[in-house]
Amino acid sequence: MELNKIEIVTDHKYLQIRELTDTGGYHRRVLSPDMDVSGEASEIQETAEKVWTNEVKDAYAKQKEEGEKNRPEFLRG
């Protein structure tokens, strides 16, 4: 697959990745600020390093923690 597009979305700076497949279609995926991008293409790594500041990572972690606290017990995992 070939990297086609990187979009930065929401206050948490998710990276929406669009890649061109060998068949001419698209494959899409989303990377969040708590993910390891060391195995990604250099352009993705550079974008993550630029936009995933400590402030963004901390806000994401806090939001994720709050979301987990508010989930029903049977959905926690």
C-alpha positions, 0 to 999 in steps of 0.5 A: 500500500502507498500512503495517499493522505494524512488528515488531522482531526478533532482536538485530540489530533487523531491521524486519519490515514488513507492508503492506496491499495494495489487494486486501486482502492483505498484502505483507511485507518485512524491513529490515536495519540497513545499509539506507537508509530515507530513502524509507520512511514516517515511522513506519518511519524513526522506528522505525529511528532509535530501534532502529538504534543505532551499537552495533546497526549495528556488531554487524550489520556485524561479523556480516555480515563474519564470515558473508562470510568463512565462505562458500564462495568460489564463493558470495561476491559 
